[in-house]
Amino acid sequence: MRCVSTASKRVSARSSLPGPARFPLEQRRSCGRGCAAPEINRCFPDCPELNGLGVWPPERRSHGIGTAILRAAEAHVQRRGYRRIGLGVDDANHRAGALYLRLGYQETGCHYLDRYHYIDEHGTRHEVADPARFLIKQLPAAPTRRGGSSRVSAS
Ligand SMILES: CC(C)(COP(=O)(O)OP(=O)(O)OC[C@H]1O[C@@H](n2cnc3c(N)ncnc32)[C@H](O)[C@@H]1OP(=O)(O)O)[C@@H](O)C(=O)NCCC(=O)NCCS
């Protein structure tokens, strides 16, 4: 398990569907592809990545949901024996960047192009490459019932 994905960027296209309020958190899944960007995968091959975090509809933001998702993702990878989690944030996304830094994520100095696509309301596919940077948060070892450290394999 290398990649934790919540509400991917596809959600932005889906938000035009009727009744978006029914999907405040959209999808949530774990997958094994490693970090999505090859530049980051090379630098941090074993680091789980939280990818595509988003809270929809926008009126639901600033109520602690993003923080709760981040904490749940951190606990999720921690229980599996990982001692760090990373995420990418677009250079232009100052609010999200500030939130991550407040929550303990640290600069890695790794910059890359965040490549993704979306399909607009006419069905046209758009390829995007946004300059972004990668942040990492160190996680303590998961506590066990007996007070020791978890020894779950991180493969
Ligand atoms: C970035 C994002 C995921 C954060 O989710 P969120 O639910 O808004 O995050 P939180 O509410 O936990 O924290 C964000 C803000 O609310 C504040 N906050 C936290 N808990 C709060 C609460 N109970 N009541 C009011 N405000 C709260 C935080 O201090 C923070 O302040 P800010 O507005 O100055 O940034 C969300 O804003 C979003 O979907 N943005 C658009 C997509 C995006 O940019 N995704 C990031 C990709 S890297």
The ligand as an SDF file (V2000), in Angstrom:
LIG
                    3D

 48 50  0  0  0  0  0  0  0  0999 V2000
   -7.7700   22.2480    0.9320 C   0  0  0  0  0  0  0  0  0  0  0  0
   -9.0310   21.5980    1.4720 C   0  0  0  0  0  0  0  0  0  0  0  0
   -9.0290   20.1020    1.1120 C   0  0  0  0  0  0  0  0  0  0  0  0
   -9.0500   21.7420    2.9910 C   0  0  0  0  0  0  0  0  0  0  0  0
  -10.2390   21.1830    3.4830 O   0  0  0  0  0  0  0  0  0  0  0  0
  -11.0880   21.9850    4.5830 P   0  0  0  0  0  0  0  0  0  0  0  0
  -12.1940   21.0970    5.0040 O   0  0  0  0  0  0  0  0  0  0  0  0
  -11.4610   23.3160    4.0590 O   0  0  0  0  0  0  0  0  0  0  0  0
   -9.9890   22.1210    5.7210 O   0  0  0  0  0  0  0  0  0  0  0  0
  -10.2000   22.4790    7.2720 P   0  0  0  0  0  0  0  0  0  0  0  0
  -11.5560   23.0360    7.5060 O   0  0  0  0  0  0  0  0  0  0  0  0
   -9.7740   21.3090    8.0630 O   0  0  0  0  0  0  0  0  0  0  0  0
   -9.1220   23.5890    7.5190 O   0  0  0  0  0  0  0  0  0  0  0  0
   -9.0700   24.6320    6.6280 C   0  0  0  0  0  0  0  0  0  0  0  0
   -9.4600   25.8950    7.2750 C   0  0  0  0  0  0  0  0  0  0  0  0
  -10.5560   25.8410    8.1590 O   0  0  0  0  0  0  0  0  0  0  0  0
  -10.1040   26.1660    9.4730 C   0  0  0  0  0  0  0  0  0  0  0  0
  -10.8330   25.2790   10.3310 N   0  0  0  0  0  0  0  0  0  0  0  0
  -10.4760   24.0850   10.8000 C   0  0  0  0  0  0  0  0  0  0  0  0
  -11.4430   23.5600   11.5750 N   0  0  0  0  0  0  0  0  0  0  0  0
  -12.4630   24.4650   11.5900 C   0  0  0  0  0  0  0  0  0  0  0  0
  -13.7380   24.5110   12.2070 C   0  0  0  0  0  0  0  0  0  0  0  0
  -14.1870   23.5160   13.0110 N   0  0  0  0  0  0  0  0  0  0  0  0
  -14.5550   25.5880   11.9700 N   0  0  0  0  0  0  0  0  0  0  0  0
  -14.1200   26.5860   11.1730 C   0  0  0  0  0  0  0  0  0  0  0  0
  -12.9030   26.6070   10.5640 N   0  0  0  0  0  0  0  0  0  0  0  0
  -12.0810   25.5530   10.7750 C   0  0  0  0  0  0  0  0  0  0  0  0
   -8.6200   25.9800    9.4670 C   0  0  0  0  0  0  0  0  0  0  0  0
   -7.9770   26.7590   10.4440 O   0  0  0  0  0  0  0  0  0  0  0  0
   -8.3050   26.4090    8.0370 C   0  0  0  0  0  0  0  0  0  0  0  0
   -8.2540   27.8060    7.9150 O   0  0  0  0  0  0  0  0  0  0  0  0
   -8.0550   28.6010    6.5290 P   0  0  0  0  0  0  0  0  0  0  0  0
   -9.4300   28.8380    5.9770 O   0  0  0  0  0  0  0  0  0  0  0  0
   -7.3510   29.8560    6.8870 O   0  0  0  0  0  0  0  0  0  0  0  0
   -7.2490   27.7380    5.6060 O   0  0  0  0  0  0  0  0  0  0  0  0
  -10.3220   22.2350    0.9030 C   0  0  0  0  0  0  0  0  0  0  0  0
  -10.3260   23.5870    1.2250 O   0  0  0  0  0  0  0  0  0  0  0  0
  -10.5010   22.0600   -0.5910 C   0  0  0  0  0  0  0  0  0  0  0  0
  -11.1290   21.1020   -1.0460 O   0  0  0  0  0  0  0  0  0  0  0  0
   -9.9730   22.9790   -1.4160 N   0  0  0  0  0  0  0  0  0  0  0  0
  -10.1030   22.9000   -2.8570 C   0  0  0  0  0  0  0  0  0  0  0  0
   -9.3370   21.7460   -3.4340 C   0  0  0  0  0  0  0  0  0  0  0  0
   -7.8950   21.8460   -3.0110 C   0  0  0  0  0  0  0  0  0  0  0  0
   -7.2710   22.8890   -3.0780 O   0  0  0  0  0  0  0  0  0  0  0  0
   -7.3420   20.6970   -2.6030 N   0  0  0  0  0  0  0  0  0  0  0  0
   -5.9510   20.5980   -2.1640 C   0  0  0  0  0  0  0  0  0  0  0  0
   -5.1530   19.8790   -3.1730 C   0  0  0  0  0  0  0  0  0  0  0  0
   -3.4560   19.7800   -2.6640 S   0  0  0  0  0  0  0  0  0  0  0  0
  1  2  1  0
  2  3  1  0
  2  4  1  0
  2 36  1  0
  4  5  1  0
  5  6  1  0
  6  7  2  0
  6  8  1  0
  6  9  1  0
  9 10  1  0
 10 11  2  0
 10 12  1  0
 10 13  1  0
 13 14  1  0
 14 15  1  0
 15 16  1  0
 15 30  1  0
 16 17  1  0
 17 18  1  0
 17 28  1  0
 18 19  1  0
 18 27  1  0
 19 20  2  0
 20 21  1  0
 21 22  1  0
 21 27  2  0
 22 23  1  0
 22 24  2  0
 24 25  1  0
 25 26  2  0
 26 27  1  0
 28 29  1  0
 28 30  1  0
 30 31  1  0
 31 32  1  0
 32 33  2  0
 32 34  1  0
 32 35  1  0
 36 37  1  0
 36 38  1  0
 38 39  2  0
 38 40  1  0
 40 41  1  0
 41 42  1  0
 42 43  1  0
 43 44  2  0
 43 45  1  0
 45 46  1  0
 46 47  1  0
 47 48  1  0
M  END
$$$$
